[in-house]
Amino acid sequence: MTDWRSDRVGAALEGRNPTVLAELDAAFAVIGDAQWLPGYSLALTKRRGVDRLSDLSRAERIAYLADVDLLATAVENVCQRRDVGYWRINVEMLGNIDHFLHAHVWPRYAWEPDAVRKGPVWKYSGDHWRDPQFALGAEHDELRADLTAELDQLRGSEEFRLDL
């Protein structure tokens, strides 16, 4: 069996992606592999072979972006409760390295150094992705549970119903 990281979407569809927090309507909500900004999550497409937003029909794009909004709201709510230094959410869709549709949901914090807090998260050194101290692990189980519970609660609310 191949490593789930080589096909994150396929692994999520097959139930083998351990970062999945919840299956949403058009996306999988996943927690990021690196957690230097606690709560970093992504919305992965549920469609194999979809590389960019424009690969989807308009209705599928709207459904996917609604799931991105749902995930961003869940991350914001959870991070705001967990950390008094929570500041805001950044949502980014870049697609320059990984060739599958995904949106990054970055919580930002007042405790971040000004040099990086006031710009895109990519101002952080690339070492943050590889540093073992930031790697997703058992110490993030409570955060994962909080994010999953928040997603479940929001999905059941009237505000997040999407009738296309």
Secondary structure, DSSP 8 states (H G I E B T S, - for coil): ---GGGGHHHHHHTT--TTEEEE-SSEEEEE-SB-SSTT-EEEEESSTT--SGGGS-HHHHHHHHHHHHHHHHHHHHHHHHH-TTEEEEEEE---SSS-S-EEEEEEEETTS-HHHHTS-GGGS-THHHH-GGGB--GGGHHHHHHHHHHHHHHHTSGGG----
